Amino acid sequence: MSTTVAPEVRPSDETRADAASARRTPRRTRRHRNSPLRPRKSVAFTLMMSIFVIYSLVPLAWLVINATKTQSGLVSSFGLWFDDDFVLFQNIWETLTYRDGIFVRWFGNTLLYVVLGAGGATLLATLAGYGLAKFRFTGRRAIFAVVLGAIAVPGTALAVPTFLMFSQLGLTNTPWAIIIPSLISPFGLYLIWVYAVDSVPTELLEAARMDGAGEFRTFFTISIRLLAPGIVTVLLFTVVATWNNYFLPLIMLSDPTWYPLTVGLNQWNAQATGVGAQPIYNLVITGSLLTIIPIVVAFLGLQRFWQSGLSAGSVKQ
């Protein structure tokens, strides 16, 4: 019995070209649809950002330039250009040695308030925010409402009641009058709270508990690393708030030896511009420049911790 084999039919070149074109078209269409939008240039937005940058940098440039001038040069020269006499290092030396180095004492006081106050506030906010985000207990909603209410109350409204309370305790005119109020940061607690909800996966904590890890070990070995960007953000907020704190030390402290830099420089400024002004305005400007340097260094040194997605890939989908 013979078997008949059908002849092989090969598509023509035109048919193959049409099929290839039909296959390529949807892919090109999908690629075009899924491709990110190309950034568009906006002249108005660029102009607005340029104005914002100039507005932000001009005061800093004025401060740096005028810190290089003498007392007479501040009056006789243009504010945004250097004088003939460059005396920056002389001004720095006079600022550090004026009145037996009181500026150095104020700088040390500010560091003390920042390390204990801002550092303690960051630690307490981290512990409380993490606990509120990952544990369920009675009264959690009430605490949430209290925290939000505390954020809405300005610090100046609490300054006088705080002074009266510390006066009854005999803590005014002491460093504790500045450190203890600085330990409370409702905004920092709320920030850690909302950050820990998504950055620390519950599945990861349950896996650690199943392996026998306790709550403290889980927090200090796993959770704190995932919370690093939020912790650094809170730390910077509290450091800046404590470093620039003026009103609370002004009403709490009367002894100049416990002044922070903000109150001390304001006292110098009053002496340089008030009745019977003393020729120390160049020291006020130089001291202001020295005051902002640690904040700039802190931002530049901690910005590398501002990273998102640290927990990406830690939970298996």
C-alpha beads as a LAMMPS data file, in Angstrom:
LAMMPS data file: protein, C-alpha beads

317 atoms
316 bonds

1 atom types
1 bond types

-500.0 500.0 xlo xhi
-500.0 500.0 ylo yhi
-500.0 500.0 zlo zhi

Masses

1 110.0

Atoms # bond

1 1 1 0.000 0.000 0.000
2 1 1 1.493 3.278 -1.082
3 1 1 1.407 6.399 1.021
4 1 1 1.017 9.761 -0.575
5 1 1 2.968 12.579 1.060
6 1 1 1.510 16.026 0.676
7 1 1 3.922 18.487 -0.749
8 1 1 5.303 21.063 1.691
9 1 1 3.796 24.467 1.172
10 1 1 6.174 27.295 1.960
11 1 1 4.849 30.774 2.508
12 1 1 5.919 33.364 0.074
13 1 1 8.220 36.212 1.004
14 1 1 5.313 38.651 1.135
15 1 1 3.384 36.399 3.541
16 1 1 6.399 36.047 5.822
17 1 1 6.925 39.821 5.814
18 1 1 3.276 40.463 6.710
19 1 1 3.420 37.943 9.575
20 1 1 6.631 39.438 10.917
21 1 1 5.129 42.900 10.733
22 1 1 1.998 41.719 12.576
23 1 1 4.126 40.184 15.312
24 1 1 6.310 43.257 15.705
25 1 1 3.527 45.818 15.795
26 1 1 1.923 44.775 19.118
27 1 1 5.323 44.565 20.815
28 1 1 6.232 48.017 19.612
29 1 1 2.876 49.241 20.803
30 1 1 3.317 47.629 24.223
31 1 1 6.847 48.941 24.492
32 1 1 5.616 52.418 23.659
33 1 1 2.821 52.169 26.195
34 1 1 5.038 50.825 28.982
35 1 1 7.907 53.215 28.375
36 1 1 8.264 55.988 30.972
37 1 1 7.164 59.446 30.032
38 1 1 9.924 61.642 28.722
39 1 1 10.601 64.592 31.019
40 1 1 9.408 67.883 29.665
41 1 1 11.260 71.129 30.125
42 1 1 9.434 73.954 31.844
43 1 1 10.862 77.438 31.642
44 1 1 8.530 78.734 34.355
45 1 1 9.439 75.925 36.759
46 1 1 13.174 76.408 36.102
47 1 1 12.838 80.144 36.741
48 1 1 10.905 79.547 39.948
49 1 1 13.487 77.064 41.272
50 1 1 16.325 79.438 40.360
51 1 1 14.670 82.210 42.360
52 1 1 14.224 79.814 45.284
53 1 1 17.908 78.779 45.188
54 1 1 19.065 82.399 45.049
55 1 1 16.727 83.326 47.887
56 1 1 18.184 80.482 49.992
57 1 1 21.862 81.065 49.227
58 1 1 22.078 84.871 49.375
59 1 1 21.825 85.070 53.213
60 1 1 24.448 82.334 53.561
61 1 1 26.749 84.115 51.093
62 1 1 26.247 87.394 52.974
63 1 1 27.171 85.680 56.248
64 1 1 30.329 84.082 54.842
65 1 1 31.486 87.281 53.116
66 1 1 30.906 89.594 56.069
67 1 1 32.618 87.202 58.478
68 1 1 35.860 88.126 56.686
69 1 1 35.545 91.872 57.421
70 1 1 36.553 94.118 60.260
71 1 1 34.082 96.152 62.295
72 1 1 34.702 99.239 60.149
73 1 1 34.687 97.206 56.934
74 1 1 31.119 96.079 57.619
75 1 1 29.966 99.685 57.269
76 1 1 32.244 100.943 54.501
77 1 1 32.024 98.018 52.020
78 1 1 29.295 96.406 49.940
79 1 1 27.514 93.637 51.821
80 1 1 27.819 91.006 49.092
81 1 1 31.491 91.535 48.296
82 1 1 34.780 91.222 50.156
83 1 1 36.656 94.092 51.744
84 1 1 40.323 94.852 51.231
85 1 1 41.156 93.405 54.656
86 1 1 40.564 89.640 54.926
87 1 1 40.379 88.963 58.671
88 1 1 38.311 85.769 58.863
89 1 1 40.772 83.840 61.004
90 1 1 41.330 86.854 63.249
91 1 1 37.568 87.168 63.750
92 1 1 37.306 83.471 64.564
93 1 1 40.074 83.761 67.155
94 1 1 38.508 86.844 68.741
95 1 1 35.101 85.130 68.823
96 1 1 36.501 82.070 70.584
97 1 1 38.509 84.100 73.118
98 1 1 36.125 86.993 73.793
99 1 1 35.260 87.278 77.495
100 1 1 37.401 84.320 78.538
101 1 1 35.979 82.053 75.833
102 1 1 32.304 82.341 76.725
103 1 1 31.411 81.387 73.135
104 1 1 33.144 78.023 73.604
105 1 1 31.111 77.510 76.791
106 1 1 27.886 78.280 74.903
107 1 1 28.914 75.888 72.155
108 1 1 29.517 73.144 74.703
109 1 1 26.142 73.821 76.336
110 1 1 24.415 73.518 72.967
111 1 1 26.155 70.217 72.275
112 1 1 25.068 68.954 75.702
113 1 1 21.444 69.880 75.036
114 1 1 21.552 68.314 71.569
115 1 1 23.220 65.047 72.584
116 1 1 21.004 64.406 75.603
117 1 1 17.841 66.142 74.434
118 1 1 17.716 65.359 70.717
119 1 1 19.343 61.943 71.138
120 1 1 16.953 60.983 73.906
121 1 1 13.963 62.286 71.942
122 1 1 14.962 60.185 68.927
123 1 1 15.368 57.053 71.052
124 1 1 12.043 57.492 72.826
125 1 1 10.227 58.311 69.587
126 1 1 11.693 55.230 67.916
127 1 1 10.719 52.866 70.723
128 1 1 7.236 54.310 71.152
129 1 1 6.503 54.609 67.436
130 1 1 7.646 51.061 66.743
131 1 1 5.572 49.697 69.610
132 1 1 2.447 51.519 68.483
133 1 1 2.929 50.329 64.905
134 1 1 3.597 46.635 65.579
135 1 1 1.689 45.817 68.745
136 1 1 -2.062 45.825 69.357
137 1 1 -3.321 46.811 72.809
138 1 1 -6.203 48.596 74.482
139 1 1 -6.124 52.380 74.215
140 1 1 -4.069 52.482 71.035
141 1 1 -6.554 54.771 69.265
142 1 1 -6.641 57.123 72.234
143 1 1 -2.859 57.409 72.194
144 1 1 -2.995 58.137 68.475
145 1 1 -5.440 60.994 69.116
146 1 1 -3.260 62.396 71.906
147 1 1 -0.164 62.329 69.688
148 1 1 -1.958 64.159 66.881
149 1 1 -3.257 66.714 69.356
150 1 1 0.248 67.249 70.748
151 1 1 1.570 67.912 67.234
152 1 1 -1.055 70.616 66.734
153 1 1 -0.056 72.513 69.913
154 1 1 2.818 74.978 69.274
155 1 1 5.781 74.837 71.596
156 1 1 5.528 78.524 72.511
157 1 1 2.067 77.890 74.004
158 1 1 3.588 75.395 76.446
159 1 1 6.629 77.484 77.374
160 1 1 5.034 79.436 80.232
161 1 1 3.283 76.402 81.840
162 1 1 6.540 74.478 81.527
163 1 1 8.418 77.308 83.232
164 1 1 5.926 77.402 86.111
165 1 1 6.140 73.637 86.571
166 1 1 9.942 73.581 86.538
167 1 1 10.029 76.572 88.861
168 1 1 7.975 74.633 91.410
169 1 1 10.417 71.723 91.040
170 1 1 13.436 74.000 91.465
171 1 1 14.918 73.057 88.077
172 1 1 14.979 76.465 86.430
173 1 1 18.387 77.910 85.580
174 1 1 19.763 74.378 85.256
175 1 1 20.536 72.271 82.162
176 1 1 17.634 69.934 83.031
177 1 1 15.190 72.736 82.268
178 1 1 16.271 72.461 78.622
179 1 1 17.033 68.732 78.364
180 1 1 13.831 67.293 79.854
181 1 1 11.358 69.210 77.617
182 1 1 13.508 68.341 74.593
183 1 1 13.018 64.614 75.233
184 1 1 9.434 64.754 73.962
185 1 1 8.924 64.830 70.193
186 1 1 5.304 64.076 69.190
187 1 1 6.057 64.632 65.512
188 1 1 9.031 62.259 65.674
189 1 1 6.896 59.606 67.349
190 1 1 4.207 59.962 64.683
191 1 1 6.796 59.829 61.891
192 1 1 8.348 56.606 63.206
193 1 1 4.864 55.182 63.742
194 1 1 3.714 55.642 60.161
195 1 1 7.125 54.648 58.775
196 1 1 7.337 51.417 60.768
197 1 1 3.935 50.239 59.522
198 1 1 5.278 49.620 55.996
199 1 1 9.054 49.449 56.411
200 1 1 9.067 46.575 58.943
201 1 1 7.127 43.607 57.496
202 1 1 5.080 41.682 60.021
203 1 1 6.029 38.416 58.290
204 1 1 9.688 39.112 58.994
205 1 1 8.998 39.652 62.701
206 1 1 6.947 36.465 62.887
207 1 1 9.769 34.509 61.241
208 1 1 12.224 35.856 63.828
209 1 1 9.888 34.908 66.672
210 1 1 9.479 31.398 65.294
211 1 1 13.270 31.075 65.308
212 1 1 13.281 31.870 69.025
213 1 1 14.324 35.536 68.944
214 1 1 12.920 37.736 71.698
215 1 1 11.328 41.135 71.147
216 1 1 14.421 43.112 72.138
217 1 1 16.696 41.008 69.962
218 1 1 14.271 41.285 67.052
219 1 1 14.118 45.059 67.443
220 1 1 17.860 45.712 67.765
221 1 1 18.986 43.208 65.103
222 1 1 16.252 43.470 62.475
223 1 1 13.789 46.300 62.966
224 1 1 16.238 49.062 63.798
225 1 1 18.087 48.507 60.520
226 1 1 14.896 48.751 58.522
227 1 1 13.939 51.897 60.438
228 1 1 17.288 53.604 59.780
229 1 1 16.001 56.232 57.271
230 1 1 13.121 57.166 59.567
231 1 1 15.385 57.312 62.615
232 1 1 17.870 59.570 60.835
233 1 1 15.051 61.839 59.684
234 1 1 13.709 62.181 63.216
235 1 1 17.234 62.720 64.526
236 1 1 17.846 65.578 62.110
237 1 1 14.522 67.201 62.970
238 1 1 15.182 67.001 66.703
239 1 1 18.807 68.137 66.354
240 1 1 17.804 71.203 64.350
241 1 1 14.933 71.990 66.729
242 1 1 17.177 71.708 69.807
243 1 1 20.118 73.520 68.204
244 1 1 17.900 76.455 67.173
245 1 1 15.836 76.478 70.371
246 1 1 15.650 80.047 71.618
247 1 1 12.445 80.844 73.490
248 1 1 12.616 78.021 76.050
249 1 1 16.239 78.738 77.154
250 1 1 15.425 82.460 77.199
251 1 1 12.748 82.041 79.874
252 1 1 14.342 79.110 81.708
253 1 1 17.924 80.360 82.093
254 1 1 19.255 83.504 83.729
255 1 1 22.863 82.429 84.239
256 1 1 24.916 83.216 81.083
257 1 1 27.172 80.235 81.733
258 1 1 24.277 77.908 80.825
259 1 1 23.159 79.804 77.723
260 1 1 23.040 77.967 74.373
261 1 1 24.440 79.641 71.269
262 1 1 21.109 81.142 70.227
263 1 1 20.563 83.080 73.444
264 1 1 24.239 83.983 73.814
265 1 1 24.570 85.402 70.300
266 1 1 21.361 87.371 70.775
267 1 1 22.889 88.865 73.918
268 1 1 25.979 89.867 71.932
269 1 1 23.787 91.363 69.232
270 1 1 21.971 93.490 71.825
271 1 1 25.321 94.725 73.127
272 1 1 26.491 95.564 69.597
273 1 1 23.381 97.457 68.483
274 1 1 21.785 98.897 71.624
275 1 1 22.525 102.010 73.666
276 1 1 26.257 102.271 74.324
277 1 1 26.938 99.715 71.585
278 1 1 30.192 97.807 71.751
279 1 1 32.267 97.170 68.571
280 1 1 31.591 93.426 68.463
281 1 1 29.159 93.155 65.552
282 1 1 31.834 91.366 63.502
283 1 1 32.021 88.797 66.321
284 1 1 28.245 88.324 66.166
285 1 1 28.446 87.562 62.441
286 1 1 31.434 85.254 62.842
287 1 1 29.770 83.453 65.730
288 1 1 26.631 82.967 63.627
289 1 1 28.757 81.418 60.884
290 1 1 30.404 79.050 63.353
291 1 1 26.962 78.145 64.706
292 1 1 25.537 76.903 61.399
293 1 1 28.592 74.839 60.417
294 1 1 27.705 71.815 62.645
295 1 1 24.162 71.711 61.224
296 1 1 25.492 71.717 57.654
297 1 1 27.986 68.969 58.521
298 1 1 25.222 66.901 60.146
299 1 1 23.038 67.114 57.054
300 1 1 25.871 66.222 54.695
301 1 1 27.040 63.359 56.886
302 1 1 23.620 61.783 57.456
303 1 1 22.053 62.241 54.034
304 1 1 23.392 58.886 52.838
305 1 1 21.045 57.190 55.297
306 1 1 18.024 58.711 53.579
307 1 1 17.294 55.695 51.437
308 1 1 14.015 54.044 50.772
309 1 1 13.185 50.442 50.143
310 1 1 15.582 48.931 52.666
311 1 1 13.135 46.114 53.267
312 1 1 12.701 45.278 49.565
313 1 1 13.352 41.588 49.067
314 1 1 13.374 40.755 52.763
315 1 1 9.975 39.049 52.489
316 1 1 9.544 36.249 50.001
317 1 1 6.489 36.765 47.856

Bonds

1 1 1 2
2 1 2 3
3 1 3 4
4 1 4 5
5 1 5 6
6 1 6 7
7 1 7 8
8 1 8 9
9 1 9 10
10 1 10 11
11 1 11 12
12 1 12 13
13 1 13 14
14 1 14 15
15 1 15 16
16 1 16 17
17 1 17 18
18 1 18 19
19 1 19 20
20 1 20 21
21 1 21 22
22 1 22 23
23 1 23 24
24 1 24 25
25 1 25 26
26 1 26 27
27 1 27 28
28 1 28 29
29 1 29 30
30 1 30 31
31 1 31 32
32 1 32 33
33 1 33 34
34 1 34 35
35 1 35 36
36 1 36 37
37 1 37 38
38 1 38 39
39 1 39 40
40 1 40 41
41 1 41 42
42 1 42 43
43 1 43 44
44 1 44 45
45 1 45 46
46 1 46 47
47 1 47 48
48 1 48 49
49 1 49 50
50 1 50 51
51 1 51 52
52 1 52 53
53 1 53 54
54 1 54 55
55 1 55 56
56 1 56 57
57 1 57 58
58 1 58 59
59 1 59 60
60 1 60 61
61 1 61 62
62 1 62 63
63 1 63 64
64 1 64 65
65 1 65 66
66 1 66 67
67 1 67 68
68 1 68 69
69 1 69 70
70 1 70 71
71 1 71 72
72 1 72 73
73 1 73 74
74 1 74 75
75 1 75 76
76 1 76 77
77 1 77 78
78 1 78 79
79 1 79 80
80 1 80 81
81 1 81 82
82 1 82 83
83 1 83 84
84 1 84 85
85 1 85 86
86 1 86 87
87 1 87 88
88 1 88 89
89 1 89 90
90 1 90 91
91 1 91 92
92 1 92 93
93 1 93 94
94 1 94 95
95 1 95 96
96 1 96 97
97 1 97 98
98 1 98 99
99 1 99 100
100 1 100 101
101 1 101 102
102 1 102 103
103 1 103 104
104 1 104 105
105 1 105 106
106 1 106 107
107 1 107 108
108 1 108 109
109 1 109 110
110 1 110 111
111 1 111 112
112 1 112 113
113 1 113 114
114 1 114 115
115 1 115 116
116 1 116 117
117 1 117 118
118 1 118 119
119 1 119 120
120 1 120 121
121 1 121 122
122 1 122 123
123 1 123 124
124 1 124 125
125 1 125 126
126 1 126 127
127 1 127 128
128 1 128 129
129 1 129 130
130 1 130 131
131 1 131 132
132 1 132 133
133 1 133 134
134 1 134 135
135 1 135 136
136 1 136 137
137 1 137 138
138 1 138 139
139 1 139 140
140 1 140 141
141 1 141 142
142 1 142 143
143 1 143 144
144 1 144 145
145 1 145 146
146 1 146 147
147 1 147 148
148 1 148 149
149 1 149 150
150 1 150 151
151 1 151 152
152 1 152 153
153 1 153 154
154 1 154 155
155 1 155 156
156 1 156 157
157 1 157 158
158 1 158 159
159 1 159 160
160 1 160 161
161 1 161 162
162 1 162 163
163 1 163 164
164 1 164 165
165 1 165 166
166 1 166 167
167 1 167 168
168 1 168 169
169 1 169 170
170 1 170 171
171 1 171 172
172 1 172 173
173 1 173 174
174 1 174 175
175 1 175 176
176 1 176 177
177 1 177 178
178 1 178 179
179 1 179 180
180 1 180 181
181 1 181 182
182 1 182 183
183 1 183 184
184 1 184 185
185 1 185 186
186 1 186 187
187 1 187 188
188 1 188 189
189 1 189 190
190 1 190 191
191 1 191 192
192 1 192 193
193 1 193 194
194 1 194 195
195 1 195 196
196 1 196 197
197 1 197 198
198 1 198 199
199 1 199 200
200 1 200 201
201 1 201 202
202 1 202 203
203 1 203 204
204 1 204 205
205 1 205 206
206 1 206 207
207 1 207 208
208 1 208 209
209 1 209 210
210 1 210 211
211 1 211 212
212 1 212 213
213 1 213 214
214 1 214 215
215 1 215 216
216 1 216 217
217 1 217 218
218 1 218 219
219 1 219 220
220 1 220 221
221 1 221 222
222 1 222 223
223 1 223 224
224 1 224 225
225 1 225 226
226 1 226 227
227 1 227 228
228 1 228 229
229 1 229 230
230 1 230 231
231 1 231 232
232 1 232 233
233 1 233 234
234 1 234 235
235 1 235 236
236 1 236 237
237 1 237 238
238 1 238 239
239 1 239 240
240 1 240 241
241 1 241 242
242 1 242 243
243 1 243 244
244 1 244 245
245 1 245 246
246 1 246 247
247 1 247 248
248 1 248 249
249 1 249 250
250 1 250 251
251 1 251 252
252 1 252 253
253 1 253 254
254 1 254 255
255 1 255 256
256 1 256 257
257 1 257 258
258 1 258 259
259 1 259 260
260 1 260 261
261 1 261 262
262 1 262 263
263 1 263 264
264 1 264 265
265 1 265 266
266 1 266 267
267 1 267 268
268 1 268 269
269 1 269 270
270 1 270 271
271 1 271 272
272 1 272 273
273 1 273 274
274 1 274 275
275 1 275 276
276 1 276 277
277 1 277 278
278 1 278 279
279 1 279 280
280 1 280 281
281 1 281 282
282 1 282 283
283 1 283 284
284 1 284 285
285 1 285 286
286 1 286 287
287 1 287 288
288 1 288 289
289 1 289 290
290 1 290 291
291 1 291 292
292 1 292 293
293 1 293 294
294 1 294 295
295 1 295 296
296 1 296 297
297 1 297 298
298 1 298 299
299 1 299 300
300 1 300 301
301 1 301 302
302 1 302 303
303 1 303 304
304 1 304 305
305 1 305 306
306 1 306 307
307 1 307 308
308 1 308 309
309 1 309 310
310 1 310 311
311 1 311 312
312 1 312 313
313 1 313 314
314 1 314 315
315 1 315 316
316 1 316 317
